[in-house]
Amino acid sequence: MWRFSLLFGVILALSSTAWADDMLYDVVQPVELGVGRTQVELQASTPTDQGLASWMGRGPLVLALSGIWAAEAPAVAYHLYLDLPRDSIPGVDDPGYLGGLNFYDTPDRYVAENPKRLSFLLDQALVRLRDAGRLTQPPTLTFIPVRPEEPGYSPRVEHISIIMTSD
């Protein structure tokens, strides 16, 4: 049994190292979602970054959310948008629309050993955003509740990153 645990630990360490090498952007602190729109700016992992458009075609790009939790699960889901202009009122037909995030069956605290994760493939959204002339540098991610949320639930995402995966 100990051999299996050791093997699992080595695989986990190697995979987390590979994950970090492929990280293009991330948010340096946890994000608490409010009752309205929450917009975060993703920081480049290299100082010479040329923007998301420069990574297109090199490999699949993925938005990775990890450590999704809420003290109490809110009764509302959130729409996620990449590079959404601050004052726009978007719909699901917006070029930057990625999908939805809900807090159903999430833990009531952050669990580092087994965090809830969610990911979105970005390739099609990047093409739509490029065609619409809306790729920003640095990229932003916006969470918008589907309907007004009551305060007090404190939904959070501990880590947000954009990574390049292998084909």
C-alpha positions in Angstrom: 0.0 0.0 0.0 2.8 2.4 0.8 4.3 1.9 -2.7 1.0 3.1 -4.2 0.9 6.2 -2.0 4.5 7.0 -2.9 3.9 6.5 -6.6 0.8 8.7 -6.4 2.8 11.4 -4.6 5.5 11.4 -7.2 2.9 11.6 -10.1 1.2 14.4 -8.3 4.4 16.3 -7.8 5.4 15.9 -11.4 2.0 16.8 -12.7 1.9 20.0 -10.6 5.3 21.0 -11.9 4.2 20.5 -15.5 1.0 22.5 -14.8 3.0 25.4 -13.5 5.3 25.4 -16.5 2.3 25.7 -18.9 0.6 28.5 -16.9 0.3 31.6 -19.1 -1.8 33.8 -16.8 -3.1 33.7 -13.3 -4.9 35.7 -10.6 -2.6 36.2 -7.6 -5.3 36.1 -4.9 -8.6 34.4 -4.2 -11.7 36.0 -5.8 -14.8 36.5 -3.7 -17.9 36.9 -5.9 -20.2 39.7 -4.9 -23.9 40.2 -5.4 -23.2 41.9 -8.8 -20.6 41.8 -11.5 -17.0 40.8 -10.4 -14.2 41.4 -12.9 -10.6 40.3 -12.4 -7.5 40.9 -14.4 -5.2 38.0 -15.1 -1.5 38.6 -14.8 1.0 37.2 -17.3 3.5 34.6 -16.1 6.3 36.1 -18.2 7.2 39.8 -18.5 7.5 39.6 -22.3 4.0 38.4 -22.9 2.4 39.5 -26.1 -1.2 38.7 -25.2 -3.6 35.8 -25.7 -3.6 36.3 -29.5 0.1 35.4 -29.6 -0.7 32.0 -28.0 -3.5 31.1 -30.4 -2.7 28.0 -32.5 0.3 26.8 -30.3 -1.9 24.4 -28.4 -5.3 24.3 -26.6 -5.8 27.1 -24.1 -7.8 26.4 -21.0 -9.3 28.6 -18.3 -8.9 26.7 -15.0 -10.8 27.5 -11.8 -9.7 25.7 -8.7 -10.8 25.9 -5.1 -14.5 26.7 -5.8 -16.4 27.0 -2.5 -19.0 28.9 -0.6 -19.8 29.2 3.1 -23.4 28.5 2.0 -24.2 27.6 -1.6 -25.9 30.6 -3.3 -29.1 30.0 -5.1 -27.8 31.6 -8.3 -25.3 30.6 -11.0 -22.8 32.9 -12.6 -22.1 33.5 -16.3 -18.4 33.8 -17.1 -17.0 36.1 -19.8 -13.5 36.7 -21.1 -12.5 40.3 -22.0 -15.9 41.8 -21.4 -16.0 45.6 -21.6 -16.7 47.1 -18.2 -20.0 48.8 -19.0 -21.6 46.3 -21.4 -24.7 44.3 -20.6 -23.9 40.9 -22.2 -25.9 37.8 -23.1 -24.9 34.3 -23.8 -24.4 35.3 -27.4 -21.5 37.6 -26.4 -18.2 36.7 -28.2 -16.5 36.3 -24.8 -19.1 34.1 -23.2 -17.5 30.9 -21.7 -20.2 29.2 -19.8 -21.7 29.0 -16.3 -20.5 28.4 -12.8 -22.7 27.2 -10.0 -22.0 26.4 -6.4 -24.2 23.3 -6.1 -22.5 20.6 -4.1 -19.4 22.8 -3.3 -17.6 22.5 0.0 -18.4 25.1 2.7 -14.7 25.9 3.1 -11.5 25.7 1.0 -10.1 22.2 0.9 -6.5 22.3 -0.4 -6.2 18.5 -0.7 -9.1 18.0 -3.0 -10.4 21.4 -4.3 -13.4 21.6 -6.6 -12.3 22.5 -10.1 -13.9 23.6 -13.3 -12.3 24.4 -16.7 -13.3 26.0 -20.0 -11.6 25.5 -23.4 -10.9 28.9 -24.7 -10.0 28.4 -28.3 -13.4 29.2 -29.9 -14.0 32.2 -27.6 -10.5 33.5 -28.5 -11.4 33.3 -32.2 -14.7 35.1 -31.6 -13.0 37.8 -29.5 -10.3 38.3 -32.1 -12.9 38.6 -34.9 -14.8 41.2 -32.8 -11.6 43.1 -32.0 -12.0 42.5 -28.3 -8.9 40.7 -27.1 -7.4 42.8 -24.3 -4.0 42.8 -22.7 -4.0 41.7 -20.0 -7.0 39.5 -20.2 -10.0 39.9 -17.9 -12.5 37.4 -16.5 -16.0 38.6 -15.5 -18.5 36.8 -13.3 -22.1 38.0 -13.6 -24.9 36.4 -11.5 -27.7 35.1 -13.6 -30.1 37.0 -11.4 -29.6 39.3 -8.4 -28.0 37.5 -5.5 -28.7 38.1 -1.8 -25.6 39.0 0.2 -24.0 36.7 2.8 -23.1 33.6 0.8 -19.5 34.5 0.1 -18.8 32.3 -3.0 -15.1 32.1 -3.8 -12.7 30.8 -6.3 -9.2 30.4 -4.8 -7.2 30.2 -8.0 -7.8 31.2 -11.6 -5.4 30.6 -14.4 -5.1 30.2 -18.2 -2.9 27.3 -19.2 -1.7 25.7 -22.4 -2.4 22.0 -22.6 -0.9 19.4 -24.8 -2.9 18.3 -27.9 
